[in-house]
């Protein structure tokens, strides 16, 4: 099924996108979904269904994914946002924008905020990463060794507990298991670490800075510790990692939950109108397990915008 029925020429290449939800009315927010690193926008099909009557949504594939052409430029965070801005201009999709950022998409959302502060009317950050992290680097070598050869989606329960339709799931798997997707993912992954330092230079999280100037912000945390506990158990059962690497993994797990909440709460300083919530059932990929929670946070931001 062709989910992305529009194409925008951004000068260097073309990007594919879709507009979901009701036809957009003048001056109403356009919801823009910024996915996690190496992730297809097809992961967000269920969230779009939950918001089908609430808002117009831009769902697009970054360069090199799906029907979007590869970019001549490296896929660092600044390039991704520059290309998004060109897409919005080429497709005549005017502000205001309500931005959803998941995982690395949280970094991208904040770079978009830095690039176009006047155009953003609200933000939902879904289990986002930020400048600080538990590990010194990602992927962490100890975790990578213990979990080597595991099927991430199967181990953490996404295959069993996902709420995508069979057709949506099949289309997502066809995309994320494709050779083209894997090639782009390998190019993109190193920039998860690099982008943290680039964003840190902007000092957006300085206390009292309120870079969103009171525009509504929701931070929705997941239970990433749950995912990594499952990965640790499966990896050890399979004989993965040395004793030292397993010990290192356990040390991360011991402080995971406390650090994750601390990092998420730091993001509340982006706006003087902000709220934090967390789900313990979903792991990192809330959009695939509890999409209704993401939709609820979008509705809250929309409500605050109207008020």
C-alpha distance (Angstrom), angle and dihedral (degrees) to the residues before:
residue distance angle dihedral
X1 . . .
X2 3.80 . .
X3 3.80 104.2 .
X4 3.81 96.0 171.2
X5 3.79 107.4 60.0
X6 3.80 98.1 166.7
X7 3.79 130.9 71.5
X8 3.80 127.8 -163.4
X9 3.79 123.7 -162.5
X10 3.80 106.0 -142.4
X11 3.79 95.5 -177.5
X12 3.78 101.2 -99.7
X13 3.82 96.6 48.1
X14 3.80 142.3 -29.8
X15 3.80 131.6 -83.0
X16 3.80 125.0 -157.0
X17 3.78 121.4 -136.5
X18 3.78 145.1 162.6
X19 3.78 133.9 -147.7
X20 3.79 113.1 -139.0
X21 3.79 131.8 -174.1
X22 3.81 128.6 30.2
X23 3.82 122.4 -21.4
X24 3.76 108.4 -79.9
X25 3.77 118.1 -105.7
X26 3.83 121.1 -144.8
X27 3.81 115.3 -77.7
X28 3.81 94.0 3.3
X29 3.82 120.4 129.6
X30 3.78 120.7 -90.0
X31 3.80 109.7 -146.1
X32 3.82 111.2 -135.9
X33 3.80 118.4 -164.6
X34 3.82 117.2 -149.9
X35 3.78 109.7 -168.9
X36 3.78 130.8 -148.4
X37 3.78 123.5 -91.9
X38 3.83 114.2 -64.0
X39 3.82 89.9 1.6
X40 3.79 129.3 133.3
X41 3.78 120.4 -130.0
X42 3.82 86.3 -126.5
X43 3.81 86.8 81.5
X44 3.82 85.9 75.6
X45 3.81 99.2 59.0
X46 3.81 93.7 107.0
X47 3.82 92.8 48.6
X48 3.80 88.8 52.2
X49 3.81 89.9 52.2
X50 3.80 91.0 51.9
X51 3.81 90.1 51.9
X52 3.80 95.6 41.3
X53 3.82 93.5 120.6
X54 3.81 99.4 29.3
X55 3.78 108.3 62.8
X56 3.78 146.8 -6.8
X57 3.80 110.1 -101.4
X58 3.79 132.9 -157.3
X59 3.79 110.6 -148.7
X60 3.79 113.9 -179.1
X61 3.78 140.8 163.9
X62 3.78 117.8 -123.7
X63 3.79 119.0 -124.9
X64 3.79 113.1 -60.2
X65 3.80 96.3 17.4
X66 3.79 126.2 104.4
X67 3.80 111.2 -25.5
X68 3.81 92.9 -21.8
X69 3.77 111.4 113.2
X70 3.81 121.5 -121.2
X71 3.78 115.9 -93.7
X72 3.80 122.5 -122.8
X73 3.82 86.5 -136.2
X74 3.83 129.7 72.3
X75 3.84 112.9 -95.6
X76 3.79 98.0 -113.9
X77 3.80 119.5 148.0
X78 3.80 95.3 -99.3
X79 3.80 92.4 50.6
X80 3.81 91.4 48.6
X81 3.80 91.5 53.3
X82 3.79 93.1 43.5
X83 3.80 89.0 53.9
X84 3.81 91.1 47.1
X85 3.80 89.9 53.3
X86 3.80 90.1 51.0
X87 3.82 89.8 49.4
X88 3.80 91.8 52.2
X89 3.79 91.2 49.3
X90 3.81 94.6 44.6
X91 3.80 92.2 48.4
X92 3.83 92.1 44.3
X93 3.80 91.5 -123.5
X94 3.78 102.0 157.5
X95 3.82 127.6 -162.4
X96 2.96 151.9 -70.3
X97 3.80 98.1 91.6
X98 3.79 130.1 -170.6
X99 3.79 105.2 -158.3
X100 3.81 126.6 -151.5
X101 3.80 114.3 -165.4
X102 3.80 122.6 -175.1
X103 3.81 122.4 -166.6
X104 3.84 105.3 -43.8
X105 3.79 84.6 8.1
X106 3.81 85.1 72.9
X107 3.80 88.3 64.1
X108 3.81 89.8 46.6
X109 3.81 92.1 48.9
X110 3.78 90.6 55.1
X111 3.80 92.5 47.0
X112 3.81 86.9 51.8
X113 3.80 87.8 50.9
X114 3.80 89.4 52.5
X115 3.81 91.5 48.6
X116 3.81 97.9 44.8
X117 3.82 109.2 16.4
X118 3.80 94.7 159.3
X119 3.81 93.4 51.7
X120 3.81 98.1 57.4
X121 3.80 117.3 85.4
X122 3.81 99.3 175.7
X123 3.77 145.2 -12.1
X124 3.81 141.1 -144.0
X125 3.81 115.7 -163.2
X126 3.81 112.4 -163.5
X127 3.82 114.9 -157.8
X128 3.80 86.7 -36.8
X129 3.75 130.0 -169.7
X130 3.78 119.1 -134.6
X131 3.80 139.9 -178.2
X132 3.80 94.2 -66.2
X133 3.79 124.4 58.0
X134 3.79 139.7 175.4
X135 3.80 94.3 -119.2
X136 3.79 124.4 61.1
X137 3.79 89.6 -131.3
X138 3.79 138.8 4.3
X139 2.93 128.2 -100.8
X140 3.81 85.9 35.5
X141 3.83 109.9 -142.8
X142 3.81 94.2 -136.4
X143 3.80 93.7 50.9
X144 3.81 90.9 43.3
X145 3.81 91.3 52.9
X146 3.81 96.0 47.3
X147 3.82 92.5 46.9
X148 3.80 97.9 39.6
X149 3.80 112.2 139.6
X150 3.81 96.0 13.2
X151 3.80 122.6 131.4
X152 3.80 99.8 -123.9
X153 3.80 96.7 -160.2
X154 3.79 92.9 48.6
X155 3.82 96.2 45.2
X156 3.82 95.9 49.5
X157 3.81 92.3 46.3
X158 3.78 100.7 -109.3
X159 3.79 92.6 128.1
X160 3.81 91.6 50.8
X161 3.80 100.8 37.2
X162 3.80 103.4 32.6
X163 3.78 117.8 124.8
X164 3.79 99.3 -153.5
X165 3.79 114.6 117.0
X166 3.79 116.1 -104.8
X167 3.80 89.9 -103.4
X168 3.81 92.9 49.0
X169 3.80 91.3 48.3
X170 3.80 93.5 47.7
X171 3.80 90.8 50.2
X172 3.82 91.3 48.4
X173 3.80 92.6 49.6
X174 3.81 91.6 46.9
X175 3.80 89.4 54.4
X176 3.80 100.2 41.7
X177 3.82 92.6 44.3
X178 3.80 93.7 48.5
X179 3.80 122.3 112.7
X180 3.81 91.1 -124.0
X181 3.80 92.3 53.5
X182 3.81 92.5 47.2
X183 3.79 91.1 51.2
X184 3.81 92.7 52.9
X185 3.82 92.4 42.6
X186 3.81 90.1 56.5
X187 3.81 89.3 53.5
X188 3.80 93.2 47.0
X189 3.80 102.6 44.7
X190 3.84 98.3 75.2
X191 3.79 90.4 58.0
X192 3.81 93.0 65.8
X193 3.78 88.4 78.6
X194 3.81 96.5 36.3
X195 3.80 93.4 51.2
X196 3.81 92.2 58.7
X197 3.78 91.6 63.7
X198 3.80 92.6 44.2
X199 3.80 91.5 53.1
X200 3.81 93.6 43.3
X201 3.80 89.7 63.1
X202 3.82 88.8 66.2
X203 3.84 91.6 60.8
X204 3.80 92.0 -146.9
X205 3.80 93.1 158.3
X206 3.79 97.0 59.2
X207 3.84 107.8 134.7
X208 3.79 112.3 -94.4
X209 3.80 94.3 7.0
X210 3.84 93.8 118.9
X211 3.82 93.5 -169.4
X212 3.81 90.1 -178.7
X213 3.81 90.0 56.8
X214 3.78 95.2 -134.1
X215 3.79 97.1 -45.9
X216 3.81 110.5 144.7
X217 3.79 119.4 -88.8
X218 3.79 129.5 -175.6
X219 3.80 122.3 -168.3
X220 3.81 113.2 -164.2
X221 3.78 114.8 -170.5
X222 3.79 125.6 -158.1
X223 3.78 131.4 -158.2
X224 3.79 101.1 -98.2
X225 3.80 90.1 159.4
X226 3.81 87.9 65.6
X227 3.80 90.7 55.7
X228 3.78 93.2 49.6
X229 3.80 93.8 45.8
X230 3.81 88.4 55.5
X231 3.79 90.7 46.7
X232 3.81 91.5 48.7
X233 3.80 93.0 50.4
X234 3.81 92.9 47.0
X235 3.79 92.2 45.6
X236 3.79 94.3 50.3
X237 3.81 91.1 46.1
X238 3.80 87.8 55.1
X239 3.80 92.0 48.3
X240 3.78 96.0 -108.3
X241 3.80 123.1 163.5
X242 3.78 135.1 5.9
X243 3.80 123.1 -81.8
X244 3.80 89.1 -100.6
X245 3.81 92.5 50.7
X246 3.80 91.9 48.7
X247 3.80 90.0 49.7
X248 3.80 90.0 51.6
X249 3.81 90.4 50.1
X250 3.82 91.0 50.9
X251 3.81 90.3 50.7
X252 3.80 89.5 56.2
X253 3.81 91.4 48.6
X254 3.82 91.8 51.6
X255 3.80 92.1 63.3
X256 3.80 100.5 25.0
X257 3.80 100.7 102.8
X258 3.81 95.7 44.5
X259 3.80 93.3 47.5
X260 3.80 94.5 45.0
X261 3.80 92.6 54.1
X262 3.79 91.1 45.2
X263 3.80 91.4 52.3
X264 3.80 92.5 46.2
X265 3.80 93.6 48.9
X266 3.79 90.3 51.4
X267 3.81 87.1 64.1
X268 3.81 90.5 63.3
X269 3.80 87.7 76.6
X270 3.81 88.0 72.7
X271 3.81 89.2 81.1
X272 3.78 138.2 21.3
X273 3.82 86.9 -139.3
X274 3.79 104.3 59.0
X275 3.78 142.2 127.8
X276 3.79 135.4 -165.6
X277 3.79 128.0 -148.2
X278 3.77 133.9 166.3
X279 3.78 138.0 -159.9
X280 3.79 122.0 -149.6
X281 3.82 96.1 -168.9
X282 3.78 99.0 62.0
X283 3.73 122.4 60.2
X284 3.79 121.2 -148.3
X285 3.81 95.4 -48.1
X286 3.79 102.0 66.7
X287 3.81 90.8 157.3
X288 3.81 89.3 66.0
X289 3.82 99.2 42.1
X290 3.81 107.7 28.1
X291 3.82 106.6 15.8
X292 3.78 90.2 157.8
X293 3.81 89.3 69.4
X294 3.80 91.2 56.6
X295 3.80 89.6 47.8
X296 3.81 90.7 51.1
X297 3.81 91.0 54.5
X298 3.80 91.2 49.1
X299 3.80 89.3 51.7
X300 3.80 90.5 50.5
X301 3.80 91.0 52.3
X302 3.82 90.5 47.4
X303 3.80 89.6 50.5
X304 3.80 91.7 50.5
X305 3.81 90.6 48.5
X306 3.80 91.0 53.7
X307 3.79 91.6 48.6
